[in-house]
């Protein structure tokens, strides 16, 4: 039972991460070599992924990938964490507009 649960969670994490990568490439033309997924975890809002870019080492962008149905997912850009406020994060507005649609 424990092994099955671990396998399922790992499978879902990988599947949703692949969806996140494809959506970043499709919607905002970011290829995987431009960023790192620095962490991921399961939360009540879905699977959380923190993304960082080499040109913005003090900023971490947060995304959630939720399951809509058995084989469909949605992505939500949640915001960013920054060690310093100035200058502002380069991609915040881009993610709000292109990922969240506002």
Secondary structure by P-SEA (a helix, b strand, c coil): caaaaaaaaaaaaaaaaaaaaaaaacccccccccccccccccccccbbbbbbbcccccbbbbbbbbbccccccccccccccccccccccccaaaaaaccccc
